[in-house]
């Protein structure tokens, strides 16, 4: 029984050392993805040059701000 508890605590201690790095990587990758996808969405929300005063096609739903 003691061997099992020692192995579990050793495994928990080993994974605890990697927690801050993996946690940080998740946040960094998530931030980069959010900025990238947000930038793409913002850029695509603009109307093309020459179409600013045109009406939307019927197939495009109207979204209230």
C-alpha positions, 0 to 999 in steps of 0.5 A: 500500500505504501508503494502505491501511495509513494508512486501516486505522490511522485507522479503528482509531484512530477506533473506539478512541476510542468503545470506552470509551463503548460498553463502558460502555453495554453494562455499564450496560444489562446491569446495569439489565436484570439488576436488572430481570429479577432483581427480576421473578423474585424478586417472582414467586417469592413465593406470593400472599397466602393461598396460603402453606400450600397445596400446589403443583399437579401441573403445577408441577415441584418444584425442590430448593434 
